[in-house]
Amino acid sequence: MKLINLNLLLLLALLVSCGESSVSSGKWTVSYDQVQKGHRIEKENQLLSDGVYASYKLGNKLVTTRDYKKSSSKVTAISDAFGQGSLLQVTYTDSNLPTLVQSFYIYPEKDYLLTEFTLQGGAADVESNYMAPVTIDRMPAVLAEGDNRALFQPFDNDCWIRYQSHPLTFDQLRSYEVATVFNNDDRKGFVIGSVEHSDWKTGIDMGKGDRNNIGSLVCFGGVADSLTRDSKAHGALKGKMVKSPKVFFGIFNDWRAGLEEYGKANAVVAPVKRWPGAVTFGWNSWGALQFRLNHQNAIEVSDFFKENLQNNHFVNTDGNVTIGLDSGWNSFTEEELKDFVNHCTANGQIPGVYWTPFTDWGKHPERTIKDAPDYKFQDVYLYANGQPQELDGAYAIDPTHPAIEEMMKKTSDLFRRCGFKYVKMDFMTHGAMEADKWYNPEIRTGIQGYNYGMQLLNKYFGDMYLNLSISPVFPAHYANSRRIACDAWNKIKDTEYTLNALSYGWWQDEVYQYNDADHLVLREATEGENRARITSGAITGLYIVGDDFSKGGKQIDKDRALKFLTNPDVNAVAKGVSFSPVEGNGEKSEHQFIHHDADGTSYFAIFNYSEDEMNATISLERMGLDPAANYQAKELWSGNEQPVKEKLTVTVPAKDALLYKIRNN
């Protein structure tokens, strides 16, 4: 191994001395194409692009590497957190333009490479609010003919936004942070997206091609539009040197594996925030009680769990549940909060609470900030074009303002005095908005401001379990978990909405320790809808219910809880692992999900979102199982068992779900 590495270093040293403009390493070849004036990228002799080039904006002018008069290249050996490999760097110079250094990080055995570029202004600062490391005017035919599709991935989970698998019939499609183009028949696909989220919001624009291929492809830092909740342009980075986001670009035999690999690459750059305990089982007051929450009914809910559920299989593997107060907890006195915490602790429960650190719900600019009385709220707003920015009924506030840090300090002191261990943080996207300016003059973009605020949040709350609710997908490393979709309650449409996000965002449990399916509410729904909603939680991550289990709550809702929350086989599935989709071509959402345990056990969930009974036959091979093997499948809600070979045939009642445990005989 040492001899191989020495030979590699000698080879690379030779390439550097020769000014080599290409590199071949393992699966990858990257070379400069003089005709296309861009880089030709091949993986295992398959062409991914014959002309990748970089582009950026200086003011309103778009500049590309093709505009430069001179370039020089070098190849060096690298060893970094991603592994050992080669770094191809191309330096572009022109007397009228900033020096541009484009870098390709190539790891021989990986199915992806990384690329980025820097701009250097010499004596003067350089400033840009748009930097695109990957610009491809025309994509080659990467995929075979068939059911070819592109995934839309949203920036956040607000306003009931939906993921979407699109046939390639669009004129233009923009995805956020990551995009995937794949063939659903053979599952081959490529994945492109940013693995850095400190300075830029990243967009991926795909242009019109044909039914089998997209046309153009641009991955750029600097997206700011209505779907990033912005009303003004992305802020501009400024300095002696500015850098684009680092972009992941790979092709995979299975697009699902590609997205999971993308998630893992992000976690290399910013490791997952880990909680030492097991996945959260529990309750959240916003499901049903909402603003009717008070000290007495919260205590009663705690007792209901102790007396009916914790002793009946509804506990995590640590033997506890979390009882969480949502919005409305601030009607409690501090003594009542402490009593609630003590009561939960005595009941073997983790006490949880709620906060929205980046919002002003009062929207009274002249109001004094209670926790920072030297300031009024008008001092801390994130203004756009001179006006406060409103989203979801609240004004956005500046995460870099010292008043916000003081609010964090005093709120965390209160939570810690009372003994809370778990905090649901909500409406986080407000803190990521682009603005006219920030209190901290070093902050120049919305995502820089968000990172600043999240670092403070970890400073003051980092010893507690942090669960994000409404929030951007990235950056992810400040919280233990995040709601994969928000505001889902009890009906089959709520299950379908949650599973829309799981269908195409399941891989986010590579960047968060757990995904969160939102509170699972049973009331005023059919028993089939109850099974479907509970199943959606078990296969997503956090397992949090939300009905009114106080003495004032309806008995039918408590009876449903006793029936549907105490199935030991179903609850054993809820280990915090997100199931992946079997297919990727759903009109709205996928309805089949699979997970394979390391011991060879597989779990399969199938949902029926319709008003009619559904009959389905699923290929075991499509599920990732051996079609020649003999299996035993147990449906965990009914307990029914059946032998299975080659295919699984099922009948799913209307608005219902089936959940199978499948073992090899």
C-alpha positions as CSV (number, residue, x, y, z in Angstrom):
1,M,0.0,0.0,0.0
2,K,2.9,2.4,0.9
3,L,4.6,1.6,-2.4
4,I,1.3,2.3,-4.3
5,N,0.9,5.6,-2.6
6,L,4.5,6.6,-3.3
7,N,4.1,5.8,-6.9
8,L,0.9,7.9,-7.0
9,L,2.8,10.8,-5.5
10,L,5.6,10.5,-8.0
11,L,3.2,10.4,-10.8
12,L,1.3,13.4,-9.6
13,A,4.5,15.3,-9.0
14,L,5.4,14.6,-12.7
15,L,2.0,15.8,-13.8
16,V,2.5,19.0,-11.9
17,S,5.9,19.7,-13.4
18,C,4.4,19.1,-16.9
19,G,1.4,21.5,-16.3
20,E,-1.0,18.6,-16.9
21,S,-4.6,19.7,-17.6
22,S,-6.2,16.3,-17.0
23,V,-6.3,13.5,-14.4
24,S,-7.3,9.9,-14.6
25,S,-7.8,8.3,-11.2
26,G,-9.7,5.1,-10.6
27,K,-13.2,5.5,-11.9
28,W,-12.7,9.1,-13.0
29,T,-11.2,11.0,-15.8
30,V,-11.3,14.8,-15.9
31,S,-9.7,16.7,-18.8
32,Y,-9.9,20.1,-20.4
33,D,-11.7,20.2,-23.7
34,Q,-10.2,23.0,-25.9
35,V,-13.2,22.9,-28.3
36,Q,-15.9,23.2,-25.6
37,K,-13.7,25.4,-23.4
38,G,-14.7,23.4,-20.4
39,H,-13.9,20.2,-18.6
40,R,-14.8,16.8,-19.9
41,I,-15.9,14.5,-17.1
42,E,-16.1,10.7,-17.5
43,K,-16.8,8.0,-15.0
44,E,-15.9,4.4,-16.0
45,N,-15.8,5.6,-19.6
46,Q,-19.3,7.1,-19.4
47,L,-19.4,10.8,-20.4
48,L,-21.1,13.0,-17.8
49,S,-20.2,16.3,-19.5
50,D,-18.0,17.4,-22.4
51,G,-17.8,21.0,-21.2
52,V,-18.3,21.9,-17.5
53,Y,-17.3,25.4,-16.9
54,A,-17.6,27.9,-14.0
55,S,-19.6,31.1,-14.1
56,Y,-20.2,34.0,-11.7
57,K,-21.5,37.5,-11.5
58,L,-19.6,40.8,-11.2
59,G,-22.4,43.3,-10.5
60,N,-25.0,42.4,-13.1
61,K,-22.5,41.0,-15.6
62,L,-22.2,37.2,-16.0
63,V,-18.6,36.1,-16.4
64,T,-17.5,32.5,-17.3
65,T,-14.2,30.7,-17.4
66,R,-14.6,30.9,-21.2
67,D,-14.1,34.7,-21.0
68,Y,-10.5,34.3,-19.7
69,K,-7.5,34.7,-22.0
70,K,-5.0,32.5,-20.1
71,S,-5.2,29.3,-18.0
72,S,-2.7,27.0,-16.4
73,S,-3.3,23.6,-14.6
74,K,-1.7,21.5,-12.0
75,V,-2.5,18.1,-10.3
76,T,-1.5,17.3,-6.8
77,A,-2.2,14.5,-4.4
78,I,-4.7,15.1,-1.6
79,S,-5.6,13.3,1.6
80,D,-8.6,14.8,3.4
81,A,-11.7,13.8,5.3
82,F,-13.2,12.3,2.1
83,G,-10.2,10.1,1.4
84,Q,-7.1,10.0,-0.7
85,G,-7.2,11.3,-4.2
86,S,-6.2,13.9,-6.8
87,L,-6.8,17.6,-7.0
88,L,-6.9,19.2,-10.4
89,Q,-6.7,23.0,-10.2
90,V,-7.0,25.3,-13.1
91,T,-6.0,28.9,-12.7
92,Y,-7.6,31.4,-15.1
93,T,-6.1,34.9,-15.5
94,D,-7.1,38.0,-17.4
95,S,-6.0,41.6,-16.8
96,N,-9.6,42.7,-16.7
97,L,-11.0,40.0,-14.4
98,P,-10.4,38.5,-10.9
99,T,-8.1,35.5,-10.9
100,L,-10.3,32.3,-10.9
101,V,-9.0,29.0,-9.5
102,Q,-11.3,26.1,-10.4
103,S,-10.7,22.9,-8.4
104,F,-11.8,19.3,-9.0
105,Y,-11.4,16.8,-6.1
106,I,-11.3,13.3,-7.4
107,Y,-11.3,10.2,-5.2
108,P,-10.5,7.0,-7.3
109,E,-13.2,4.6,-5.9
110,K,-16.0,7.0,-5.1
111,D,-19.0,7.4,-7.3
112,Y,-18.8,11.2,-7.0
113,L,-16.3,14.0,-7.3
114,L,-16.3,17.5,-5.8
115,T,-15.7,20.8,-7.4
116,E,-15.5,24.5,-6.4
117,F,-13.8,27.7,-7.4
118,T,-12.4,30.9,-5.9
119,L,-12.1,34.5,-7.1
120,Q,-9.2,36.7,-6.1
121,G,-9.2,40.4,-6.7
122,G,-5.6,41.3,-6.2
123,A,-5.3,44.6,-4.5
124,A,-9.0,45.3,-4.7
125,D,-11.8,43.3,-3.1
126,V,-13.9,41.1,-5.3
127,E,-17.7,40.9,-4.7
128,S,-20.2,38.4,-6.1
129,N,-23.7,37.1,-5.2
130,Y,-23.7,34.3,-7.8
131,M,-21.0,31.6,-8.2
132,A,-21.8,28.5,-10.2
133,P,-19.1,25.8,-10.1
134,V,-21.0,23.6,-12.5
135,T,-22.4,25.1,-15.7
136,I,-23.3,22.7,-18.5
137,D,-24.9,24.1,-21.6
138,R,-26.1,20.7,-22.9
139,M,-26.1,17.5,-21.0
140,P,-25.0,14.3,-22.8
141,A,-27.3,11.3,-22.8
142,V,-26.4,9.9,-19.4
143,L,-29.5,7.7,-18.8
144,A,-31.0,5.0,-20.9
145,E,-34.4,5.6,-22.5
146,G,-37.3,5.0,-20.2
147,D,-39.1,6.5,-17.2
148,N,-36.6,9.3,-16.7
149,R,-37.4,11.9,-14.1
150,A,-36.0,14.8,-12.1
151,L,-36.6,15.4,-8.4
152,F,-37.6,18.8,-7.0
153,Q,-36.2,19.2,-3.5
154,P,-37.4,22.2,-1.5
155,F,-35.3,24.6,0.5
156,D,-37.4,24.2,3.6
157,N,-40.6,22.6,4.9
158,D,-42.8,25.6,5.2
159,C,-46.1,26.6,3.6
160,W,-47.0,22.9,2.9
161,I,-44.4,22.8,0.1
162,R,-44.1,19.4,-1.6
163,Y,-41.3,17.3,-3.0
164,Q,-42.0,16.2,-6.6
165,S,-40.8,13.6,-9.0
166,H,-41.1,15.2,-12.5
167,P,-41.1,13.6,-15.9
168,L,-38.7,15.4,-18.1
169,T,-41.3,17.5,-19.9
170,F,-40.6,20.8,-18.1
171,D,-39.2,23.9,-19.7
172,Q,-37.3,24.8,-16.5
173,L,-37.0,23.2,-13.1
174,R,-35.2,24.6,-10.1
175,S,-34.3,22.4,-7.1
176,Y,-32.7,23.6,-3.9
177,E,-29.4,22.4,-2.4
178,V,-29.6,19.1,-4.3
179,A,-31.1,17.7,-7.5
180,T,-31.4,14.1,-8.8
181,V,-32.1,13.0,-12.4
182,F,-32.7,9.2,-12.8
183,N,-34.3,6.4,-14.7
184,N,-37.0,4.8,-12.6
185,D,-36.8,1.6,-14.6
186,D,-33.1,0.7,-14.0
187,R,-32.7,3.2,-11.2
188,K,-29.5,4.7,-12.5
189,G,-29.2,8.4,-11.9
190,F,-26.9,11.3,-11.2
191,V,-27.0,13.6,-8.1
192,I,-25.7,17.1,-7.9
193,G,-25.8,19.5,-4.9
194,S,-23.8,21.5,-2.4
195,V,-22.1,19.9,0.5
196,E,-21.3,23.3,2.1
197,H,-24.0,25.5,3.7
198,S,-22.1,28.2,5.5
199,D,-22.3,31.1,3.0
200,W,-24.6,30.3,0.2
201,K,-28.1,29.1,-0.5
202,T,-27.6,26.7,-3.5
203,G,-29.9,26.3,-6.5
204,I,-29.8,23.7,-9.3
205,D,-31.5,24.9,-12.5
206,M,-32.3,22.3,-15.1
207,G,-33.3,23.3,-18.6
208,K,-35.6,21.7,-21.2
209,G,-34.3,18.6,-22.9
210,D,-36.4,15.7,-24.1
211,R,-38.3,12.9,-22.5
212,N,-35.0,11.0,-21.7
213,N,-32.6,13.8,-20.8
214,I,-32.5,17.3,-19.3
215,G,-31.0,20.1,-21.4
216,S,-28.8,22.5,-19.5
217,L,-27.6,22.1,-15.9
218,V,-26.4,24.8,-13.5
219,C,-25.5,24.4,-9.9
220,F,-24.9,27.8,-8.2
221,G,-24.6,29.5,-4.9
222,G,-26.8,32.6,-4.7
223,V,-30.4,31.4,-5.1
224,A,-33.0,33.7,-3.4
225,D,-36.6,33.6,-4.5
226,S,-40.1,33.0,-3.1
227,L,-39.3,29.3,-2.3
228,T,-36.3,30.4,-0.1
229,R,-38.8,32.8,1.4
230,D,-36.8,35.8,0.1
231,S,-38.1,39.1,-1.3
232,K,-34.7,40.4,-2.3
233,A,-31.6,39.1,-4.0
234,H,-29.1,36.9,-2.3
235,G,-26.4,38.8,-0.5
236,A,-22.9,39.1,-2.0
237,L,-19.7,37.7,-0.6
238,K,-16.9,40.3,-0.6
239,G,-13.2,40.1,0.2
240,K,-9.7,39.6,-1.2
241,M,-10.9,36.1,-2.0
242,V,-14.4,34.6,-2.2
243,K,-15.3,31.0,-2.7
244,S,-18.3,29.2,-4.3
245,P,-20.1,26.4,-2.5
246,K,-18.3,23.0,-2.9
247,V,-20.5,20.9,-5.2
248,F,-21.0,17.1,-5.2
249,F,-21.5,15.6,-8.7
250,G,-21.9,11.8,-9.1
251,I,-23.6,9.0,-11.0
252,F,-24.9,5.9,-9.3
253,N,-26.4,2.6,-10.2
254,D,-29.3,3.4,-7.8
255,W,-30.4,7.0,-7.4
256,R,-31.5,6.3,-3.9
257,A,-28.0,5.2,-2.9
258,G,-26.8,8.4,-4.6
259,L,-28.9,10.6,-2.4
260,E,-27.8,8.7,0.7
261,E,-24.2,9.1,-0.4
262,Y,-24.9,12.8,-0.9
263,G,-26.2,13.0,2.7
264,K,-23.1,11.2,4.0
265,A,-20.8,13.6,2.1
266,N,-22.5,16.6,3.8
267,A,-21.9,14.9,7.2
268,V,-18.2,14.7,6.3
269,V,-18.1,18.5,6.1
270,A,-20.5,19.1,9.1
271,P,-20.9,16.0,11.3
272,V,-24.3,15.0,12.6
273,K,-25.2,16.3,16.0
274,R,-25.7,13.1,18.1
275,W,-27.9,12.6,21.1
276,P,-26.8,9.7,23.4
277,G,-30.3,8.5,24.0
278,A,-32.7,6.4,21.9
279,V,-35.1,7.8,19.4
280,T,-37.9,10.0,20.8
281,F,-41.2,8.4,21.6
282,G,-43.6,10.9,23.1
283,W,-46.3,13.5,22.9
284,N,-46.6,17.1,21.8
285,S,-49.4,19.5,22.9
286,W,-49.9,21.2,19.6
287,G,-51.5,18.1,18.1
288,A,-54.9,18.7,19.8
289,L,-54.7,20.9,22.9
290,Q,-52.9,23.8,21.2
291,F,-53.7,27.0,23.1
292,R,-56.0,25.2,25.5
293,L,-52.8,23.9,27.1
294,N,-52.4,24.6,30.8
295,H,-50.6,23.2,33.8
296,Q,-53.4,20.9,34.9
297,N,-54.1,19.2,31.6
298,A,-50.4,18.8,30.9
299,I,-50.0,17.0,34.2
300,E,-53.0,14.8,33.3
301,V,-51.4,13.9,30.0
302,S,-48.2,12.9,31.7
303,D,-50.2,10.6,34.0
304,F,-52.1,9.0,31.1
305,F,-48.8,8.0,29.5
306,K,-47.5,6.6,32.8
307,E,-50.6,4.6,33.6
308,N,-51.6,3.4,30.1
309,L,-48.9,3.6,27.5
310,Q,-45.4,3.4,29.1
311,N,-46.4,0.1,30.7
312,N,-47.9,-1.1,27.4
313,H,-45.0,-1.0,24.9
314,F,-45.1,2.7,24.0
315,V,-41.6,3.5,25.2
316,N,-38.3,3.8,23.4
317,T,-35.5,1.4,24.0
318,D,-34.2,3.5,26.9
319,G,-37.6,2.9,28.5
320,N,-38.8,6.5,28.4
321,V,-41.1,9.0,26.6
322,T,-40.9,12.7,26.0
323,I,-43.8,14.9,27.1
324,G,-43.5,18.2,25.2
325,L,-45.2,21.5,25.8
326,D,-45.6,23.4,22.5
327,S,-46.8,27.0,22.0
328,G,-48.8,28.2,25.0
329,W,-46.3,27.0,27.6
330,N,-45.6,30.7,28.5
331,S,-49.0,30.9,30.1
332,F,-47.5,28.7,32.9
333,T,-45.8,30.4,35.9
334,E,-42.2,29.3,36.5
335,E,-43.4,27.3,39.5
336,E,-45.9,25.5,37.3
337,L,-43.2,24.8,34.7
338,K,-40.9,23.3,37.5
339,D,-43.8,21.3,38.8
340,F,-44.6,19.9,35.3
341,V,-40.9,18.9,34.9
342,N,-40.7,17.3,38.3
343,H,-44.0,15.4,37.6
344,C,-42.7,14.1,34.2
345,T,-39.4,13.1,35.8
346,A,-41.2,11.2,38.5
347,N,-43.2,9.4,35.8
348,G,-40.1,8.3,34.0
349,Q,-40.5,10.9,31.2
350,I,-38.3,13.5,29.5
351,P,-39.9,17.0,29.8
352,G,-40.0,19.0,26.6
353,V,-40.7,22.6,25.7
354,Y,-40.9,25.0,22.7
355,W,-39.4,28.2,21.4
356,T,-39.2,30.3,18.2
357,P,-35.9,32.2,18.4
358,F,-36.0,34.2,15.2
359,T,-39.6,35.6,15.2
360,D,-41.7,38.4,16.6
361,W,-45.3,37.4,16.7
362,G,-46.5,40.7,18.2
363,K,-45.4,42.7,15.2
364,H,-45.3,45.9,17.3
365,P,-42.1,47.6,16.3
366,E,-42.2,50.1,19.2
367,R,-42.5,47.3,21.8
368,T,-39.6,46.9,24.2
369,I,-37.9,43.5,24.2
370,K,-38.5,42.1,27.7
371,D,-35.3,40.1,27.8
372,A,-33.2,42.9,26.3
373,P,-34.9,46.2,27.6
374,D,-32.3,48.4,25.9
375,Y,-33.8,47.5,22.6
376,K,-37.2,47.7,20.8
377,F,-38.3,45.1,18.3
378,Q,-37.9,47.5,15.5
379,D,-34.1,47.4,16.3
380,V,-33.9,43.7,15.6
381,Y,-36.0,43.1,12.5
382,L,-34.5,41.7,9.3
383,Y,-35.5,44.4,6.8
384,A,-35.8,44.0,3.1
385,N,-36.0,47.2,1.0
386,G,-36.6,49.1,4.3
387,Q,-39.6,47.0,5.4
388,P,-39.9,44.3,8.0
389,Q,-40.2,40.8,6.5
390,E,-43.3,38.8,7.4
391,L,-43.7,35.0,7.0
392,D,-46.3,32.8,8.6
393,G,-47.8,35.8,10.5
394,A,-44.5,36.8,12.2
395,Y,-41.7,39.3,11.6
396,A,-38.3,37.9,11.0
397,I,-35.6,39.0,13.4
398,D,-31.8,39.3,13.0
399,P,-30.0,36.4,14.5
400,T,-26.8,38.4,14.8
401,H,-28.3,41.2,17.0
402,P,-27.0,41.2,20.6
403,A,-30.6,41.4,21.8
404,I,-31.3,38.0,20.3
405,E,-28.3,36.5,22.1
406,E,-29.6,38.0,25.3
407,M,-33.0,36.4,24.7
408,M,-31.4,33.1,24.1
409,K,-29.4,33.4,27.3
410,K,-32.4,34.2,29.4
411,T,-34.7,31.7,27.8
412,S,-32.1,28.9,28.1
413,D,-31.5,29.8,31.7
414,L,-35.3,29.5,32.3
415,F,-35.5,26.1,30.6
416,R,-32.4,24.9,32.5
417,R,-33.7,26.2,35.9
418,C,-36.9,24.3,35.3
419,G,-35.2,21.1,34.1
420,F,-36.2,20.8,30.5
421,K,-34.1,18.4,28.4
422,Y,-35.8,18.7,25.0
423,V,-36.6,21.8,23.0
424,K,-38.7,22.0,19.8
425,M,-37.3,25.0,17.8
426,D,-39.8,26.4,15.3
427,F,-40.1,28.9,12.5
428,M,-36.3,28.8,11.9
429,T,-36.5,29.9,8.2
430,H,-37.2,33.5,9.4
431,G,-33.5,33.6,10.5
432,A,-32.2,32.7,7.1
433,M,-33.8,35.5,5.1
434,E,-31.8,37.8,2.9
435,A,-31.8,41.4,4.3
436,D,-30.7,44.9,3.7
437,K,-28.1,44.4,6.3
438,W,-27.3,42.6,9.6
439,Y,-26.2,44.0,12.9
440,N,-22.9,42.1,12.6
441,P,-21.2,43.8,9.6
442,E,-19.3,40.6,8.7
443,I,-22.6,38.9,7.8
444,R,-23.4,39.4,4.1
445,T,-25.9,36.6,3.3
446,G,-29.0,35.1,4.9
447,I,-27.5,31.7,5.4
448,Q,-24.4,33.3,7.1
449,G,-26.8,35.0,9.5
450,Y,-28.7,31.8,10.1
451,N,-25.4,30.0,10.8
452,Y,-24.4,32.7,13.2
453,G,-27.7,32.4,15.1
454,M,-27.6,28.6,15.1
455,Q,-24.1,28.7,16.6
456,L,-25.4,30.9,19.4
457,L,-28.4,28.5,19.8
458,N,-26.0,25.6,20.4
459,K,-23.9,27.7,22.8
460,Y,-27.0,28.2,25.0
461,F,-29.2,25.2,24.3
462,G,-26.6,22.6,23.0
463,D,-26.8,20.3,26.0
464,M,-30.5,19.8,25.4
465,Y,-32.1,17.7,22.6
466,L,-32.8,20.1,19.7
467,N,-35.7,19.2,17.3
468,L,-36.2,21.6,14.5
469,S,-39.8,22.1,13.1
470,I,-40.3,24.7,10.3
471,S,-36.7,25.1,9.0
472,P,-34.4,24.9,6.1
473,V,-33.0,21.4,5.3
474,F,-29.5,22.9,5.6
475,P,-27.4,23.6,7.5
476,A,-28.3,20.4,9.5
477,H,-25.5,19.9,12.1
478,Y,-27.0,22.2,14.8
479,A,-29.9,20.0,15.7
480,N,-30.5,16.3,16.5
481,S,-33.6,16.0,14.4
482,R,-36.0,17.9,12.1
483,R,-39.5,17.6,10.9
484,I,-39.5,16.1,7.4
485,A,-42.8,17.9,6.7
486,C,-44.8,20.2,9.0
487,D,-48.4,20.5,10.1
488,A,-49.7,17.0,9.5
489,W,-52.5,15.8,11.7
490,N,-54.9,12.9,11.5
491,K,-56.4,12.2,8.0
492,I,-55.1,10.2,5.1
493,K,-54.1,13.4,3.4
494,D,-51.8,14.2,6.4
495,T,-50.2,10.8,6.1
496,E,-49.8,11.3,2.4
497,Y,-48.2,14.7,2.9
498,T,-45.7,13.4,5.4
499,L,-44.9,10.5,3.1
500,N,-44.4,12.9,0.2
501,A,-41.4,14.2,2.1
502,L,-40.2,10.7,3.1
503,S,-40.6,9.6,-0.5
504,Y,-37.8,11.9,-1.7
505,G,-36.3,13.2,1.5
506,W,-35.7,10.0,3.5
507,W,-32.0,10.4,3.0
508,Q,-31.9,13.4,5.4
509,D,-31.4,11.0,8.3
510,E,-27.8,11.0,7.0
511,V,-27.5,14.7,8.0
512,Y,-29.8,14.7,11.1
513,Q,-29.7,11.9,13.6
514,Y,-33.5,11.4,13.1
515,N,-36.2,12.6,10.8
516,D,-39.5,13.6,12.5
517,A,-42.9,12.7,11.1
518,D,-44.7,15.4,13.0
519,H,-47.3,14.7,15.7
520,L,-49.4,11.6,15.0
521,V,-53.1,12.5,15.7
522,L,-55.8,9.9,15.9
523,R,-59.0,11.8,16.7
524,E,-61.8,12.2,14.1
525,A,-60.3,9.8,11.7
526,T,-61.1,6.2,10.6
527,E,-59.2,3.3,12.1
528,G,-57.6,2.7,8.8
529,E,-56.4,6.3,8.8
530,N,-55.1,5.8,12.3
531,R,-53.1,2.7,11.2
532,A,-51.7,4.7,8.2
533,R,-50.7,7.7,10.3
534,I,-49.0,5.6,13.0
535,T,-47.2,3.6,10.4
536,S,-46.0,6.8,8.8
537,G,-44.4,7.7,12.1
538,A,-42.8,4.3,12.7
539,I,-41.1,4.4,9.3
540,T,-39.9,8.0,9.4
541,G,-38.2,8.6,12.7
542,L,-39.4,10.4,15.8
543,Y,-42.6,8.7,17.1
544,I,-44.6,11.6,18.7
545,V,-48.4,11.5,19.2
546,G,-50.6,14.5,19.8
547,D,-54.2,13.8,21.0
548,D,-55.8,15.2,24.1
549,F,-55.1,12.6,26.7
550,S,-56.1,14.8,29.7
551,K,-59.2,14.1,31.7
552,G,-61.1,16.5,29.5
553,G,-60.2,14.6,26.4
554,K,-62.6,12.3,24.6
555,Q,-62.7,8.7,25.7
556,I,-62.8,7.5,22.1
557,D,-59.4,9.2,21.4
558,K,-57.9,7.5,24.5
559,D,-59.4,4.1,23.4
560,R,-57.8,4.6,20.0
561,A,-54.4,5.3,21.6
562,L,-54.7,2.1,23.7
563,K,-55.5,0.2,20.5
564,F,-53.0,1.7,18.1
565,L,-50.1,2.8,20.2
566,T,-49.6,-0.4,22.1
567,N,-48.8,-2.9,19.3
568,P,-45.3,-4.2,20.3
569,D,-44.4,-5.4,16.8
570,V,-45.3,-2.0,15.2
571,N,-43.6,0.0,18.0
572,A,-40.4,-2.2,17.5
573,V,-40.2,-0.9,14.0
574,A,-39.9,2.7,15.3
575,K,-36.2,2.7,15.8
576,G,-35.6,6.1,14.2
577,V,-34.5,4.8,10.8
578,S,-36.2,6.3,7.8
579,F,-37.5,3.8,5.2
580,S,-36.5,4.4,1.5
581,P,-39.0,4.4,-1.4
582,V,-39.3,1.3,-3.5
583,E,-40.2,3.5,-6.6
584,G,-39.5,7.1,-7.6
585,N,-42.3,7.8,-10.1
586,G,-45.3,8.6,-7.9
587,E,-47.7,11.2,-9.3
588,K,-47.7,12.9,-5.9
589,S,-46.0,10.6,-3.4
590,E,-44.7,7.1,-3.2
591,H,-46.7,4.5,-1.4
592,Q,-44.3,1.6,-0.9
593,F,-41.3,1.9,1.5
594,I,-38.6,-0.6,2.5
595,H,-35.9,-1.0,5.1
596,H,-33.4,-3.8,5.4
597,D,-31.8,-4.5,8.8
598,A,-28.2,-5.8,9.1
599,D,-29.4,-9.1,10.4
600,G,-31.3,-9.8,7.1
601,T,-34.8,-8.9,8.3
602,S,-36.7,-6.5,6.0
603,Y,-39.6,-4.3,6.7
604,F,-42.1,-3.2,4.0
605,A,-44.9,-0.6,4.3
606,I,-47.6,0.0,1.7
607,F,-50.2,2.7,1.9
608,N,-53.5,3.3,0.2
609,Y,-54.3,7.0,0.0
610,S,-57.5,6.5,-2.0
611,E,-61.1,6.0,-1.2
612,D,-61.1,2.5,-2.8
613,E,-59.6,-0.8,-1.9
614,M,-56.2,-1.4,-3.6
615,N,-54.8,-4.6,-4.9
616,A,-51.1,-4.7,-5.5
617,T,-48.4,-7.3,-6.5
618,I,-44.8,-6.2,-5.6
619,S,-41.7,-7.9,-7.0
620,L,-39.4,-9.1,-4.3
621,E,-36.5,-8.2,-6.5
622,R,-37.8,-4.6,-6.8
623,M,-37.9,-4.6,-3.0
624,G,-34.2,-5.5,-2.8
625,L,-34.9,-9.2,-1.9
626,D,-33.8,-12.4,-3.5
627,P,-36.7,-13.5,-5.8
628,A,-35.4,-17.1,-5.7
629,A,-35.5,-17.3,-1.9
630,N,-38.3,-18.4,0.4
631,Y,-39.6,-15.8,2.9
632,Q,-42.1,-15.6,5.6
633,A,-44.0,-12.3,5.8
634,K,-45.9,-11.2,8.9
635,E,-48.3,-8.2,8.7
636,L,-47.7,-6.5,12.0
637,W,-51.1,-4.8,12.5
638,S,-53.1,-8.0,12.0
639,G,-50.5,-10.6,13.0
640,N,-51.3,-12.5,9.8
641,E,-48.4,-14.5,8.3
642,Q,-47.9,-15.8,4.8
643,P,-45.1,-17.5,2.8
644,V,-43.6,-15.3,0.0
645,K,-41.5,-16.1,-3.0
646,E,-40.8,-14.0,-6.1
647,K,-43.6,-11.5,-5.3
648,L,-45.8,-10.2,-2.5
649,T,-49.5,-9.9,-3.3
650,V,-51.6,-7.6,-1.0
651,T,-55.0,-6.0,-0.6
652,V,-54.9,-2.7,1.2
653,P,-58.3,-1.3,2.4
654,A,-59.2,2.2,1.5
655,K,-57.3,4.9,3.5
656,D,-55.2,2.3,5.3
657,A,-51.8,0.8,5.5
658,L,-50.1,-2.6,5.9
659,L,-46.7,-3.1,7.6
660,Y,-44.7,-6.3,7.0
661,K,-41.8,-7.9,8.7
662,I,-40.1,-10.2,6.2
663,R,-37.6,-12.9,7.1
664,N,-35.8,-15.6,5.1
665,N,-37.1,-19.1,5.9
